[in-house]
Each structure stands twice: as structure tokens, then as C-alpha cells.
Amino acid sequence: MSKMRTMHLCGILIAGPVVHSHAVWRNPKHPTNFLNLAHYVEIAKLLERGKFDFLFFADRLAIADRYGASHRTGIRHGDQDATRMDPIPLLGALSAVTTHLGLGATRSTTYDAPYNIAREFSTLDHISAGRVAWNVVTSMNDGEALNFGNVLHLGHDERYDRADEFMEVALGLWDSWDADALVLDRENGIYADPDKVHYLNYHGRWFQSRGPLNIPRSPQGRPVIIQAGSSGRGKAFAARWSDVIFALQPTLERMRAFKKDVTEALASASRPADSSKVLMAMMPFIGESRLEAEEKRDSHDALIDPLVGLSTLAAHANSDFSELPLDASVDKVRSSSGSQGNLAALKSIAAGQSITIADAGRIYGRGVMCPRFVGTATDVAEQMADIVASGAADGFVVSPAFLPDTFEDFVKEVVPILQQKGVFRRDYEGATLRQHLGIAAA
């Protein structure tokens, strides 16, 4: 094994009943109070005790209704989009009960304005003392477009072209106050130096914004930018703008290939290879023995209805699988039974195996293709350390099977082993999220 490298850790949530696991709200041990602030406060404090870099909320702007052209399946079974509260107010609340943990939230460039986003995240960066991250998404399906009827639903690459302009405006607004513009000379009554506050006067194809932002420069200068694009255009966007890239790759080989693609994309963007941290999703199942961990995994998986996975998959693929018989074999489905996008998504899940449509739904429902690390705490820690040491990732996005159970097990059992191995911090060494991640101040 190659030399150990220090890893970064993020906990991922959705402000709702599930995350990647669609069994989260069905936890047989206790209710999951996902509509209650205390639920998120408990998790944030737990991750801070575990010295995580940050907590990140994924988000979308619509209920899923691609499966059967209706919301009935997703709502009945509780799919990934059945409920998603707005994460921005949660970040404000969590900033008040934590002191080191970074706090990230998703906001779409397609259904918002750059000035709004710049104000939201600048405000959060101030009140959290420099701990905020923005996960930039372009929004991907018709359901979201239908909730914003005056916004044209653009094609894939065009959404990224528009997002490039969005980022130029947002970053320009954050830079419209120099770091030393705020004077606060009480004796002479000088609030700020007007020569150090600048109009933006941006005029592009998609956006016009005069600026300046009506908030002084925040502690990080700019929030940490997270991106999760996996297409060629998405990777190019991430290479240009991101500080962190979140990836969901089901195998070590795919992790390595993704990291290689990112490194090449960063070089094409004239950025150093380490200027954006690549964090791979993982879902741990931890037991006193491997057998106990496998039993935990199997008990979790038994709670997954195939329809809940198919509903989320239909939303992600922006396609409808409902006319495919559940007992049909994925490898025998032909294009006459569904779109090419349907087939590609299903066959990716099948991974060359002869499985049924129902099996594909169960697989997707149990974790949206998030790799599961199953074993003792030592097994899980060693697997994580090996992946980072190999250069396939800079760290991990830990996705819970149950809440707060998975994070409790991970912080209590796995984090101390990672610390003993010297691959994870024993305490926070900086104050801002950029400092946690080892990336330059903006």
C-alpha cells in the first residue's frame, strides 16, 4: 500500500425522510423526526464531535412524478423527493449550535438569480464565521421546470453554459467589496471606504447585474463551491469553479477513472491537481464482526420496496419505467419497451447480471448506487484509508443507512481508528471550512 494521506470527511443529508438509503425513515429502532430542527441539530453536533469537515444537504425542487406520470408511487412509498425542506434556513439554525463544522447546501443556478444566491451565502458565511459551502446544481428534470413555469427548461449543455455566467456574476458580487473596505471608524463616522466597494456592471447572454453586493466581504471571501457533475460538460464546469467535487462511483475502478478525469479537467482549466478535493460517497454498515455488519445491511435492505427505488430512478433518469413488467429481466429489455436512457440506467444498475426490473428497483432504493462498506470498524477504516492512499479520492461523503445511527457508529468506532492511523485529524486546526479542506482563501 502506498503512503497514507490525510482524508476529508463530509456527512450528507436531505432535509426529508431519506438520503441515498430509502429506508432511513423506516428505522425499526426509533422514529426519524426529519421535520424537526432538533433532529438536524443532533446530527450536526455529532459530526462536529467526529471532526468532520462539513455537513452537506442535497436538494431538488420538485416531487418525483416520472414513474407512471404521477406522484402516487413516490408519495406512497417515500422516495427521495417525497419531502425536501429548504436547507438554507437549516444552515442558519445549525450555525448557531456548532463552532467548527462546515455547513453546505444545494442551490440551483437554473431557478434562481445570482444576486439572491450571493446574498444568501454571504449572509450565512458571516453568521457562521466562515463555514459555508454552496453545492451548485443546474437542475435536471421536467418536474422542477414545471414548478417554475416562467423559466425555460434548457438542454443539458446549455444549462451549464448558463451556469457559467451565473458563477461569473455570483463570484463578481462576492468580490465587489475589498477585504478591507469595511472601516467602522466610529469616532469619525466612516462606515466603509467607497473606493473599495465596486460596481459589477455585468452584461451577459443570460444575466445582467449592476452590483455591488449589499453585504461586506465574508470571512472566506467566497463560500466553498461544491459540484457533482459527472458528464463531460459537468466535469469541465466542476474543474473551472469547484473547491470540492462530490462523486458517486460504485467501484474502486470507477473511482480511479473519475479521479483521473477530474485531474485532466483541472489541468485543462489551468488549475493545480489538488485545487479541488474529490470526495467519494460511501455508506458504512459497522458491526462487532463482519457477520453482524452483514446482518445490519441485510435487515436494512429488507425494508426497501422495489417501487420506491424505481420512482427515484425515474426522476433521476427523467424517464418512466412504469410500463416495464417488474419480473422482466433487465438484460432482455429492448428499446421498444423504453427509451435508451431507461435502458442505460437499468443496465448500469444490473452491472452485467441477469436481474429483474424489481431487483434494479431494490438496488437503487437501498442506496442509489452508493458503495457500501460492510465490516468491523477496522475493516471500514482500512478500506477508506486504502482508497485515499491509492489516490482514487481525497476523502468521503458518508451517507447514512439510518439516522442518527450510522453517524453514531461511524464517529464512535471508525473515526478513532482513522485518527490512530494518522489519516484523519484529531482536532480542528483552523476556523473556516476552507482551512479544514486545506484550500486557499478566496
C-alpha positions in Angstrom: 0.0 0.0 0.0 1.3 3.5 -0.9 1.9 6.2 1.7 -1.1 7.3 3.8 -2.6 10.7 3.0 -4.9 12.8 5.2 -8.6 12.4 4.2 -11.5 14.7 4.4 -15.0 13.7 5.6 -18.4 15.1 4.9 -21.8 13.9 6.1 -24.6 14.1 3.6 -28.3 14.6 4.4 -31.5 15.5 2.7 -33.9 17.6 4.7 -36.5 14.9 4.5 -37.2 11.2 5.1 -34.5 9.6 3.1 -30.9 10.2 1.8 -29.4 7.7 -0.6 -30.9 5.0 1.6 -34.7 4.9 1.1 -35.1 3.0 4.4 -34.0 6.0 6.6 -37.5 6.9 7.8 -38.4 3.2 8.4 -35.7 2.8 11.1 -37.1 -0.1 13.2 -35.3 1.2 16.4 -36.9 4.6 16.6 -38.8 7.3 14.7 -36.7 9.7 12.4 -38.0 13.2 13.2 -37.0 14.7 9.9 -39.4 17.6 10.1 -38.0 18.7 13.5 -35.0 21.0 13.9 -33.8 19.0 16.9 -33.1 16.1 14.5 -30.6 18.1 12.5 -29.1 19.8 15.5 -28.3 16.3 17.0 -26.6 15.2 13.7 -24.6 18.4 13.3 -23.3 18.2 16.8 -22.4 14.5 16.4 -20.5 15.2 13.2 -18.6 18.1 14.8 -17.6 15.7 17.7 -16.3 13.4 14.9 -14.2 16.3 13.5 -16.0 16.1 10.1 -15.0 18.8 7.6 -18.7 19.6 6.8 -22.3 18.6 6.7 -24.0 18.9 3.3 -27.7 19.0 2.3 -28.6 17.7 -1.1 -31.7 19.2 -2.6 -34.2 19.3 -5.5 -37.1 21.5 -6.3 -39.9 19.0 -7.1 -41.8 15.9 -6.0 -40.9 13.0 -8.2 -43.7 12.1 -10.7 -42.0 10.5 -13.6 -42.9 6.9 -12.6 -46.3 6.3 -14.1 -46.6 10.0 -14.9 -47.8 10.5 -11.3 -46.6 11.4 -7.8 -48.6 8.5 -6.3 -45.8 5.9 -6.2 -43.2 8.2 -4.8 -45.5 9.7 -2.2 -46.9 6.4 -1.1 -43.6 4.7 -0.6 -41.5 7.7 0.4 -39.0 8.2 -2.4 -36.0 10.6 -2.4 -38.2 13.5 -3.4 -41.3 12.9 -1.4 -40.2 15.7 1.0 -37.3 18.1 0.9 -37.4 21.1 3.2 -35.4 24.1 2.2 -31.9 23.6 3.6 -30.8 27.3 3.7 -32.8 28.1 6.9 -31.4 24.9 8.4 -27.8 26.1 7.8 -28.6 29.3 9.7 -30.0 27.4 12.6 -27.1 24.9 12.7 -24.5 27.6 12.5 -25.8 28.8 15.9 -25.2 25.4 17.6 -21.8 24.5 16.1 -18.5 26.2 16.1 -16.3 24.3 13.6 -18.4 22.1 11.4 -18.7 23.3 7.8 -22.3 23.7 6.5 -23.2 23.2 2.9 -26.5 23.4 0.9 -27.6 23.0 -2.6 -29.0 25.8 -4.7 -29.8 25.7 -8.4 -28.5 28.1 -11.0 -31.5 27.4 -13.2 -34.3 28.5 -10.9 -32.7 31.4 -9.0 -30.9 34.7 -9.6 -27.2 35.2 -8.9 -27.8 38.2 -6.7 -30.1 36.1 -4.5 -27.6 33.3 -4.2 -24.7 35.7 -3.5 -26.7 37.4 -0.6 -27.9 34.1 0.9 -24.4 32.5 1.1 -22.6 35.7 2.0 -25.0 36.1 4.9 -24.5 32.5 6.0 -20.8 32.8 5.7 -20.8 35.8 8.1 -23.1 34.3 10.7 -21.2 31.0 10.7 -17.8 32.8 10.9 -16.7 31.3 7.5 -18.0 27.8 7.4 -20.4 27.8 4.5 -20.4 25.9 1.2 -22.7 26.1 -1.9 -23.4 22.9 -3.8 -24.0 24.2 -7.3 -26.6 22.3 -9.4 -28.1 23.1 -12.8 -31.4 21.0 -12.1 -32.0 18.1 -14.3 -35.6 17.2 -14.9 -39.0 18.3 -16.1 -40.7 18.2 -12.7 -38.6 21.1 -11.5 -39.2 23.1 -14.6 -42.9 22.7 -14.2 -42.8 24.3 -10.8 -41.2 27.4 -12.3 -43.5 27.9 -15.3 -41.8 31.1 -16.5 -38.4 29.5 -16.8 -37.4 27.8 -19.9 -36.2 24.2 -19.3 -32.9 24.2 -21.1 -30.9 21.3 -22.6 -28.1 19.7 -20.6 -25.1 21.5 -22.1 -27.0 24.8 -22.3 -27.8 24.7 -18.6 -24.1 24.5 -17.9 -23.4 27.4 -20.3 -25.9 29.5 -18.4 -24.4 28.3 -15.1 -21.0 29.5 -16.1 -22.5 33.0 -16.4 -24.3 32.6 -13.1 -21.0 31.8 -11.4 -19.2 34.7 -13.0 -21.9 37.0 -11.6 -22.0 35.4 -8.1 -18.3 35.5 -7.7 -18.1 39.0 -9.1 -20.7 40.1 -6.5 -18.7 38.4 -3.6 -15.6 40.3 -4.9 -17.4 43.6 -5.1 -16.2 44.5 -1.6 -12.5 44.6 -1.0 -11.4 42.7 2.1 -10.5 46.0 3.9 -13.5 48.1 2.6 -15.3 48.0 5.9 -13.8 50.7 8.1 -16.2 51.2 11.1 -14.4 54.3 12.3 -16.9 55.3 15.0 -15.1 58.4 16.0 -15.1 60.0 12.5 -18.3 58.4 11.4 -16.8 56.5 8.4 -18.6 53.2 7.8 -16.7 51.9 4.8 -14.3 53.1 2.1 -16.4 53.8 -1.1 -13.3 53.4 -3.3 -13.1 49.8 -2.1 -16.7 48.9 -3.0 -17.2 48.3 -6.7 -20.0 48.1 -9.2 -20.0 44.9 -11.2 -21.9 46.0 -14.4 -22.1 42.5 -15.7 -23.8 42.1 -19.1 -24.0 38.6 -20.5 -26.3 36.4 -22.6 -28.3 35.2 -19.6 -27.7 37.7 -16.8 -27.2 41.4 -16.2 -26.3 42.6 -12.7 -25.0 46.0 -11.7 -23.9 45.2 -8.1 -22.3 45.8 -5.8 -23.5 43.3 -3.3 -25.1 45.0 -0.3 -23.0 42.9 2.2 -19.3 43.3 3.0 -16.9 40.6 2.1 -17.4 37.5 4.1 -14.8 35.6 6.2 -14.0 33.1 3.4 -14.2 35.8 0.7 -16.3 33.3 -1.2 -18.1 30.2 0.1 -16.6 26.9 -0.7 -18.0 25.7 -4.0 -19.2 22.1 -4.3 -20.1 20.4 -7.6 -21.1 16.9 -8.6 -21.2 17.0 -12.4 -20.3 13.6 -13.9 -20.8 14.2 -17.6 -18.0 15.6 -19.7 -19.6 19.1 -19.6 -20.3 18.7 -15.9 -16.7 17.8 -15.2 -15.5 20.8 -17.2 -17.8 23.0 -15.2 -16.6 21.5 -11.9 -12.9 21.9 -13.0 -13.5 25.6 -13.6 -15.4 26.5 -10.5 -15.3 23.9 -7.7 -13.3 23.6 -4.5 -14.9 20.2 -3.8 -16.2 17.6 -6.2 -18.7 15.1 -4.9 -18.8 11.8 -6.8 -20.9 8.6 -6.5 -18.9 5.8 -8.1 -19.9 2.2 -7.2 -16.4 0.6 -7.6 -12.8 1.3 -7.0 -12.1 1.1 -10.7 -14.7 3.8 -11.4 -13.4 5.9 -8.6 -9.9 5.9 -10.1 -11.2 6.6 -13.6 -13.3 9.5 -12.2 -10.4 11.0 -10.3 -8.2 10.7 -13.4 -10.8 12.6 -15.5 -11.0 15.3 -12.8 -7.3 15.7 -12.8 -7.2 16.1 -16.5 -10.1 18.5 -16.5 -8.4 20.7 -13.8 -5.2 20.8 -16.0 -7.3 21.9 -19.0 -8.7 24.6 -16.7 -5.2 25.7 -15.8 -5.7 24.7 -12.2 -3.4 22.6 -10.0 -4.4 18.9 -9.5 -5.1 19.4 -5.8 -7.2 22.6 -6.1 -10.5 20.7 -5.9 -10.9 17.9 -3.5 -12.7 14.8 -4.8 -14.9 13.1 -2.2 -16.5 9.7 -2.9 -19.8 8.7 -1.5 -19.9 5.6 0.8 -22.5 4.0 3.1 -21.0 2.1 6.1 -22.5 -0.8 7.9 -20.4 -1.4 11.0 -20.6 -4.4 13.4 -18.5 -6.1 16.1 -17.9 -8.8 13.4 -18.3 -8.9 9.7 -21.3 -11.2 10.1 -23.0 -8.7 12.4 -22.3 -5.9 9.8 -23.8 -8.1 7.0 -26.8 -8.7 9.1 -27.3 -5.0 9.6 -27.0 -4.4 5.9 -29.5 -7.2 5.1 -32.0 -6.0 7.6 -31.8 -2.6 6.1 -32.2 -3.9 2.6 -35.3 -5.9 3.5 -37.1 -2.6 4.1 -36.8 -1.5 0.5 -39.8 -1.8 -1.8 -38.7 -2.0 -5.4 -41.2 0.7 -6.4 -39.5 3.3 -4.2 -36.2 2.8 -6.0 -37.8 2.8 -9.4 -39.6 6.0 -8.6 -36.4 7.8 -7.6 -34.5 6.2 -10.6 -37.3 7.5 -12.9 -36.8 11.0 -11.5 -33.0 10.8 -11.9 -33.2 9.5 -15.4 -36.0 11.8 -16.3 -37.8 8.8 -17.8 -40.7 6.5 -17.0 -40.2 2.8 -16.2 -43.7 2.0 -15.2 -44.7 0.1 -18.3 -41.8 -2.4 -17.8 -43.0 -5.6 -16.0 -41.4 -5.9 -12.6 -40.5 -9.5 -13.3 -38.9 -8.8 -16.7 -35.2 -9.3 -17.0 -33.2 -6.1 -17.4 -30.9 -7.7 -20.0 -33.8 -8.7 -22.2 -35.5 -5.3 -22.2 -35.4 -3.8 -25.7 -35.7 -0.2 -26.9 -39.3 -0.8 -27.8 -40.1 -1.1 -24.1 -38.5 2.1 -23.1 -36.1 4.9 -24.0 -32.4 4.5 -24.5 -31.9 6.5 -21.3 -34.1 3.9 -19.4 -32.0 1.1 -20.8 -28.7 2.7 -20.0 -29.8 3.4 -16.4 -31.2 -0.1 -15.8 -28.2 -1.9 -17.3 -25.8 0.2 -15.3 -27.5 -1.0 -12.2 -27.5 -4.6 -13.4 -23.7 -4.4 -14.0 -23.9 -7.3 -16.4 -26.0 -9.5 -14.2 -29.3 -11.0 -15.2 -31.6 -9.3 -12.8 -35.3 -8.2 -12.9 -36.7 -4.7 -13.1 -37.8 -5.2 -9.5 -34.3 -6.2 -8.4 -33.0 -3.0 -10.1 -35.5 -1.0 -8.1 -34.4 -2.6 -4.8 -30.7 -2.0 -5.6 -31.4 1.7 -6.4 -33.7 2.1 -3.4 -31.1 0.7 -0.9 -28.5 3.4 -1.8 -28.8 5.0 -5.3 -25.6 3.0 -6.3 -23.7 4.4 -3.3 -21.0 1.8 -2.5 -21.4 0.1 0.9 -18.5 -0.6 3.2 -19.5 -3.6 5.3 -17.5 -5.0 8.2 -15.9 -4.1 11.5 -14.8 -0.6 12.2 -11.3 -1.7 11.4 -12.4 -3.2 8.1 -14.2 0.1 7.1 -11.3 2.3 8.2 -8.8 0.3 6.3 -10.8 0.3 3.2 -11.2 4.1 3.4 -7.5 4.6 4.1 -6.5 2.4 1.2 -8.7 4.2 -1.3 -7.3 7.6 -0.3 -3.7 6.3 -0.2 -4.2 4.9 -3.8 -5.1 8.4 -5.0 -8.6 7.4 -6.0 -10.2 10.0 -3.7 -9.3 12.8 -1.3 -11.9 11.7 1.2 -15.5 10.6 1.6 -19.1 11.7 1.7 -20.6 9.4 4.4 -24.2 8.5 3.6 -26.4 7.2 6.4 -28.4 4.0 6.3 -30.3 5.2 9.4 -30.2 8.4 11.4 -28.5 9.2 13.6 -27.5 5.6 14.0 -25.0 5.3 11.1 -23.2 8.5 12.1 -23.1 7.4 15.8 -21.4 4.1 14.8 -19.0 5.9 12.5 -18.0 8.6 14.9 -17.6 6.2 17.8 -16.0 3.3 16.1 -14.3 4.3 12.8 -13.1 7.9 13.4 -10.8 6.9 16.3 -9.1 4.2 14.1 -8.6 6.7 11.2 -7.0 9.0 13.8 -4.8 6.3 15.1 -3.7 5.6 11.6 -2.8 9.2 11.1 -5.1 9.7 8.1 -7.6 11.9 9.8 -7.4 14.9 12.1 -7.6 14.6 15.9 -8.9 18.1 16.2 -9.8 21.1 14.0 -6.7 23.1 13.2 -8.5 26.0 11.5 -11.6 28.1 11.9 -13.1 28.2 8.4 -14.2 25.4 6.1 -11.5 26.4 3.6 -9.0 25.9 6.3 -10.5 22.5 7.1 -10.2 21.5 3.5 -6.7 22.9 3.0 -7.7 25.2 0.2 -6.7 28.8 -0.3 -8.8 31.7 0.9 -10.6 33.4 -1.9 
